[in-house]
Amino acid sequence: MFIYPFQFNLICCRRRIMYYYMEIFKKVDVIVTPTTGMTAPIIPPSALKFGETDMQVSGPTIHDELEMVAILHVGHDKQGLPIGLQLIGRPWGEASILRLASAVEGENSTIAIASLLMILRTGGTSQAITFNALVRSGDRLSPEIRVMVKAVVGEETQLKLAEDRLFQSGVPAQVGLVIGKLSSALDRGFVFDLVPTPSNDCGEPACLLSESGRDDKRKASKGKPQVESSSLVIDKDWVSEHARQVSRMLLGGMNVVGVYVWASDSSFKTSNVILGQTIKGVAEAAPFSENGLDERLLVHISYSPRRWTCRNCMLGSNITSSNLRPCDFKIGRILSYLQTFRCMYNFDIRLPIIDESASSISTLKDVLCNGIICHAKELKGAKAIIDGNLVIDDEPCTSDALHEVELLLPFMKDAPAEVCSQNKVVGVVVFSGTVCSIAYLSPKEPISQALADIKGDIIMSLQSRLDIICDEADGEMDITVDGEGEASNGISTEKCILQLVLHLSRQACSLSFPRRVLVPWIADAFICEYLQPSDTLEVLIDNCKELMSMEAPTDTSTILEPETELTLLTTKSFWGIAVPGYSASGADFHSVRNSDKDSTRKESSRKLMKSIDFNIVAAIAGLLLSILVGLVFFVVKT
């Protein structure tokens, strides 16, 4: 049969559109007629904000050229909005779903799927749900705001070791953290290792069986099989604290993605509430650096019967059994295929100290927290150079070698400078140093994911160092240091500097942040720990053994210290920076004496007066010379 080129193009167009809509609905648990989907044109994004659209559907065009039925309006309300739509000869239920899916697919396809499920659930009710009402009711779409990860791949070597360790331990129950990555680009999760939560400060395990289950176990006869119906008792706060500390040690591309439980099948089924609360606490203690990932994994290792299962937990206000959905769990080798990206990021952040009357931020800790948040926003817009090439296309990286990354910040885009122009500045905080950032990229992930992990790791590293100093300061400080008491009591430790009321302080001070140290972990991957100036490598190794349940490295030379330059924090008053001579009076209050300050101030004043006299003489001489030259020209012309 001969086909004209025009008809052939229409057939190709129809097939392409059909493929487009079939790809959209691959991730939902409903079946939609593809032919009906072809009648769903794209709605402008503005319709999502206002719940209405001025788009007109051209029925004859769709019907004649693409050989599909058309969509027609059915009635209008007082505002002129259509009450409903209808396909020729049948209701438009499926088409309305696809219209809404097509409208939000460009912005967030998961909202479309949530809307689809909402319409299907309420399709049998007598009350009609219009497009306008559905878009305006955002709270009804919140339970299913995004598509959950449906496939999880675990590292074969590490999971086999964890299984052997659990079966040999003989404990009836155990809880721990799942270390891995949830890839939104691939819609897949990766599990790198399982880290058991250690005993708390009282020596009690983080997970136990309830007392009723223990009593039933004692009463059971030896000849009959024991049916375990006891529930789990989990120390949620301790597991969350463990997750918070472990998340500091993970580099870019690795996160605490959930919780694992070692228990019988019956105990697991009766403990959904406590497990949901534990997962929620872990998610709050160890959040992801990127937004939009509101799900965690729950890995169940059952010894009765012996099997592995994985569930995906969507976080929300109330976590119930309906939030735990099974997902496909496979075993494979993934650590050997990870690609490594490294960035030596040099930063020099200058944060203004605002007068208390103009801002509520007063202490050094508050200024730093706000500065890190502002720098994170600035870092998002940074361009990247990988292995000497500017990153333009977002494609998967095929090379297995170590990739060197250099970040280029936007020029003349400084948020603190904008604050200075609007408020009264009395000083400045200089935060400078070097951060060694490493990110691990899973196979088939785009390069943009590696850059996002690098940027997130830099910010998380700065925040972790500040948290470490603040935690130690809160534990060791017995008195509250304010701006007036600081001058009389003196600063005995660097930790007290964080509690200074900066706009009242007139002395310069400096503080060294902990250095990041890289420790070999599993395969060729590293974790990090932060070394204080007074700490030793032995303390660092003990922390890794306790928190990560790993063997201590026998050779300390494998522990890398790439950050040779210390991350320093310096505070100075405004006049200490504006007038060079003034800064000498408070440059180092630990070693400079009053006599040295007076002599330095006199010397600077003498130099300042000499420079002023010289400038005045030079100005007068220039004026006289110009007058003389003018007179000469006047005489010559006359």
PyMOL commands that set and color helices and strands:
alter all, ss='L'
color gray80, all
select helices_A, chain A and resi 5-27+34-37+46-50+59-66+93-121+131-136+138-144+156-169+211-219+236-249+265-269+272-285+321-323+335-337+364-380+415-420+447-476+483-489+494-499+502-504+537-548+556-558+574-578+580-586+594-637
alter helices_A, ss='H'
color red, helices_A
select strands_A, chain A and resi 71-76+82-87+90-91+151-155+174-183+188-196+207-209+232-234+255-262+295-303+306-314+324-326+328-332+339-354+383-386+389-390+403-408+425-441+509-512+515-520+526-531+568-573
alter strands_A, ss='S'
color yellow, strands_A
deselect
rebuild
show_as cartoon
